[in-house]
Each structure stands twice: as C-alpha cells, then as structure tokens.
Amino acid sequence: RDGWGWDLGPWCHLVHCTLADFALFSSAVPPEDTRIDGGPVILLQAGTPHNLTCRAFNAKPAATIIWFRDGTQQEGAVASTELLKDGKRETTVSQLLINPTDLDIGRVFTCRSMNEAIPSGRETSIELDVHHPPTVTLSIEPQTVQEGERVVFTCQATANPEILGYRWAKGGFLIEDAHESRYETNVDYSFFTEPVSCEVHNKVGSTNVSTLVNVHFAPRIVVDPKPTTTDIGSDVTLTCVWVGNPPLTLTWTKKDSNMVLSNSNQLLLKSVTQADAGTYTCRAIVPRIGVAEREVPLYVNGPPIISSKAVQYAVRGDGGKVECFIGSTPPPDRIAWAWKENILEVGTLERYTMERTNSGSGVLSTLTINNVMEADFQTHYNCTAWNSFGPGTAIIQLEERGD
C-alpha cells in the first residue's frame, strides 16, 4: 500500500510505478482519441442506409458519445463498450443509422466523446458526399395551348456525379434528335393523352418524369356508334365516346326531333318498339372550340311498317302512280297490290305495272297506271308487305288532280 492507502497489488511495485501508472489505477482517464470511421469525407449512395461509426479509445470510465448533425443533437445512436486487457480502460463504439438523400450533400456530422476526465468533451467531424441519380423537374411553356401552337418543354435536373445525358419520349416512343435539356415542338390533340417524358441519367442511375399538355381541341371520336338490330321488347344501348378539351358536352337526339334523350356516352332505350327504330344522332360540343356528330341507325325487328300518304294524286289521261314505302327489319320478302278484284305481286297486269326499288332505309313499291281513267279514282289500293314477323298493310286513295 502507498501513502494514500492504495494497494497496487500485482500490477507494480512502488519502486517501479510511474505517476501515469498510478493515475491509471487511481483516477479518471480521458479518451486517448476519438474518430469517425471513413472520415474526413464519407461517400454514400442516396437511399442506401449507412451506419456512421464513432470510436472513443481507452477511456476510464467508458466515454459517453453524443452525435450532432449540423450542430443539432441526434437521437437513436446505439453504443457498446469493450474492456481493454488492463481491466480498467474501455473503448466506446457508437453507431448512428442514417438514410442519406441528395439534401445531405455537404452535411456535417460531429461525434463528441466525454467522461469524468474531460466533461467538456472531445469532438471530431466528417462531411457527407452523397451520390444520387438526377433530381428532375419538367416544366411546360405555355401551359395551355391550342392545337398547332408551339410548346417548350424544359427539363431542369441536378445530379451527383454530373449529368451524362438527356432522352425525350412521347407516349413511350423515343423522340429522335432530342438530346438536350430543352425540347420544342408544335402540339396536336395527342399531347393531351400521350405524355411527354424527359429521362436524365448519370453514373448512379436515371430519373424519368413526364407530363401531359393542356391542349385545347375540338371533339374527336374515340368509340364510334355501331348500327344495331334488335327485337321488339329488348333493351338497347347505343354507345358514342368523344374526347375534347376543355371538357365537352354531349347530346343524343333522334333524327327529325330536337328532344335530348341523353347527355352521357350511352343512350339506353328500354323495351323498344318499332316506333323506336330510326336514326339517332350523337353530338359533341367543346365550347368556343368546335362541334362534331355521328349518326347511328337502330333497326327493330318486326312486321313491315308501311309509311305512305293515304291520299295520292294523278291526272286523268296521263300516266299515274301509287306508292308505298316499307321500312321494316328484316326487309319484306313479298309485296302485293290489290284493288277491285285485281292482285299484282310482280310484273304487269293490263294497264298496271308494279316496280320495287330498294334503298338503305327500306323498300319503295310503286304501282304505275298507264292512261289513268275515271274508274281508277273510284277504288282503294291496298299495299300489303310480308316478312318473317308477319304482314303490314296500307290503304291508299287515288284522287284526280287537274292539269
């Protein structure tokens, strides 16, 4: 034992112990060194987590380590200690997990170690250098245009290491000869639905951003309405899809009527009758830009529908005619004219000849009269047509008209 009552035991005899040896056994010892692995500049990859490791060597008692980021204390570090062979001093290892981004370039992390021997602590610092793929912003000028006008796309990018090149595409297809940060072109309606993209790359990777152009354009058909044939009592949906910008308004009407039947892409007709057969118009309007429309026929299967004037006219002594129009679906497979005791389905009977003319909307049957006489004005003419759904009939009166 020495004069202070310390028993140095097996470590040394008084005659050989130095003052430093004595201090080691009798008092606190500051860390010999404090270091951050990889300093003074640590190169990291953006998005890849990394443990910053600080070591405080050979302290008694073990040093406490505190981390700072640009002067702000950080929480969450994990520390461990290792006892040296002398059984007294310890080395402290502290790890701080970070997830670096491009915003951490130049960020300074400081490790401060302290114990009873050095309450104010001992510091060491490192600086981060973060490699990251390009950060890209894509802008358009002007932001709203009419078809045919010119637009400038600007691809602003930052990267570490430096940018190696640019690529432009539209709708997923590469634009040839566009290799700079700026791309200029005249736009059409397709730029409203097919995005323009800018891809920037460096040694780390590439970044692709895209944008649509607010192009104003007149209505364009996307889904054309299709002619439809159905049976009586069925439900029918007619579809007509347009695209336009600004947003368009859409109306469905039946030909020769101004009544709006629908304002959506679809027109639903429930439990149709033959009266629903006809041509429907799908009309799209982009205010102040343009108008477009499509017509679509609806055919309703049923017996022949005969539309003819109940009274028709002829001049005595001249050639005359009586007409009936059959607008059925399916078309008539048989047509007959009857008057007095006569029936004519084809060809000529005395002064009377029957003719049939097919058109897109139906069949016109004409009974031609050669040298109209008084007796021709004194009878009714019966026009009857048949198809697989049954017959249809119209009665026509022929009246005399003066020269």
HUQUIZI-V154989 format. One line per field, one symbol per residue. ss: DSSP state (H for helix, E for strand, - for the rest). phi: phi as a letter, one per 20 degrees, with the letter a starting at -180 (. if undefined). A space follows every 10 residues. Layout:
BEGIN
ss = ???
phi = ???
END
This chain:
BEGIN
ss = --------HH H-------HH HHHHHH--E- --EEEE---- EEEEE---EE EEEEEEEEEE ---EEEEEE- -EEE---EEE EEE------E EEEEEEEEE- -HHH---EEE EEEEE--EEE EEEEEEEEEE EEEEEEEEEE E--EEE---E EEEEEEEEEE ----EEEEEE --EE------ -EEEEE--HH HH---EEEEE E----EEEEE E--EEEEEEE EEE----EEE E----EEEE- EEEEE---EE EEEE------ -E---EEEE- ---HHH-EEE EEEEEE---E EEEEEEEEEE E----EE--- EEEE-----E EEEEEE--E- ---EEEEEE- -EEE--EEE- -EEEEEEEE- -EEEEEEEE- ---HHHH--E EEEEEEE--E EEEEEEEEEE ---
phi = .efenedflf faegfdfeff fffgedbfcf gfbccdgnfe cdecdgndgb efddcdeldc fgfedcdcdl ndfddnfddb ccefffmdec dddcddecdf cffefnfddc dddbbffbgf ncdbccdecd ebfgeccdcc bfecbegnee cdecdebcbb fffdrccdbc lndfefmdcd fcccaedcgf ffddfeccdd ccffrccccb bedfeebfgc fdcffdgcdb egneeccecb dccabfgedc cdcegmcefe eaddfcdddd lfdffefqdd ddcdcdgmdr cbbcdbeddd frfgdddbff cccbdgnefc bcccdddecf ffebccdcbl eeccdanccl edcdcccecf drcddcdede lgdgffedbd dddccccfep dbccdcdede cff
END
